[in-house]
Every structure is written in C-alpha cells, then in structure tokens.
Amino acid sequence: MRSADSLKRTLRDLGYHSTFTAYSARRALTAAVDFTPSVALLDLELPDMTGYQLANEFRSHLSQLVRRVPLLAIAELPRFGNAELTRAAGFMGCLSKPVQPMALNALLDRLQTGACS
C-alpha cells in the first residue's frame, strides 16, 4: 500500500490531480467502470491476482471504455516483468519499482502524444 500511496503523491506532484488508488485487482476493476481512467497503472504484484491477469480482465471487460484504457505496468524488474511480457499482455509500457518521477512523466507524455501506440 505504501508504494501505491507514493505513486499517487508522485502523480499529483506531476499535475495529475484526478487519481484513484485501488489496493486490490477487484477494486481496480470496479473503480475503472466508475472512474473511467484515461490511463491505468497496474502493479504486477497484487494481493488477489497478478497484474497480467488484471490486464486480461481489463481487456475482456464488457465496457468499451474499460477495454480501451491504456495500461502501464509497475514491477520489480526483471523479476516480475519485462518489455516482451508486458507488451504481450497489452501494456503500453513498464516502469521499474520504485517508480522514478521523471520516467513516469516521460511515459505519460508519450502516451498523450500517441508515441506509445
């Protein structure tokens, strides 16, 4: 939970004030429907399922809005993720823990400009 809260603070420091933090995969799915995020940062090590499983849930969701949310993986690299695995799972990028603000900002900027697609 501390890393999620730290990431939320980092996002706010970068100017992203409309954020939602979920501490489980199930809550993230529910929140995605209610909150409709413009991007979802998914930890690959969640208590109730892996981030890879959660990405699959996002992609198979009935709501078009949820299926189209760009996904970014957060992981202890290379232990839990690598570029090939995360790309195959539908992630548009992967950040190493602890997330560095400059790397996060650069990846979010690339998403906004369409450079990640």
N, C-alpha and C positions, 0 to 999 in steps of 0.2 A: 504494500500500500504506500510505503514511503516513496518508492520510485514513481508511482502514478501521481502522487501529490506533487512531487518535484517537477515532473514533466508538465503538469498543469500550470505551475508557477512559471516555468520557462516559457510556455506558450503565451501566458499573459504578459510576461516581460517583452515578448516579441510582438505584442499588439493584438494577439488573438484572445479576445475577451469573452466570446461566446463559446465556452467549452463545457464538456460534461465528462466526468470521470466515473467509470464503472469498474468495480473491483472483481467482477466475475464475467465470464463469457455470456452467460444467460442474461445478465443485467445489460451488457453491452448490446445484445440483440434487441432487447426490449427498448432500450434508450434510442437505438438507431431508428426505430419506427417513430417514436415520439419526438425525438430531437432533430431528425433528418440532418446529419452532419455533412459538411462539404468535404471532409476527409476523416478517416478513422485511423488512429494509431493503435495497433494491436500488439500487445506483449505476446511473444511466442510461448511464454511460460505462465499460463493462467492456472488457478486452482481447480477449475472444473473441466477444462478441456485445453488442448493446445491452441495456439494462435493459428496454426494451419487448419485445424478443424473449424475454428471460428470463422476464418476467411471463407471456407467452404459453405458454412451456414449463411454468411452474408451473400455469397454469390448464388445460392439456391433459394434465397428468400422470395416470397411471393410478391413483395413490393418492388416495383421497378426502381423506386428511389433508393432503396437499400442496396439493391443489386449493383447499382452504378456508383456507389460511394468509393472513391479511391482509397485503397488500403496501404498503409505503411507499417512495416514490421519493426518491432523493437526487440532486440535479442542480445544475449551474450554470444558474441561471435568468436570463433566459428562453431562453438559447441551446439547451439540450437538453430542456427540459420546461416545460410549463405545465399549469394545472389541467385544462383541457379534454382535452389529450392524455393526461395521466396517468390521469384518470378513465376515459377510453375504453379504456385499456389494462388496467383492472382495479385500479389503485392506489387506496388509500383516503385517500391524502394525499401531499403532496410537500414536501420540505424543501430549502432552498437551501444550497449549499456556501459557506462552511464551515458545518456544522450547529451551530446555537446550542442549547446545552443546554436552555434554557427552552422553546424552540419544540418540541424533540424531546419533552420531558417532557409538554408540553401535548397534543401529538398522541397520544402513547401513552396518556395519561389518557383522551382522547376515545375511543380505540379500546376501552379497558377498560370504559367506561361505555356503549358502543354508540352514541355520538353521531356516529360517522363513517359509519355504515351508511346 
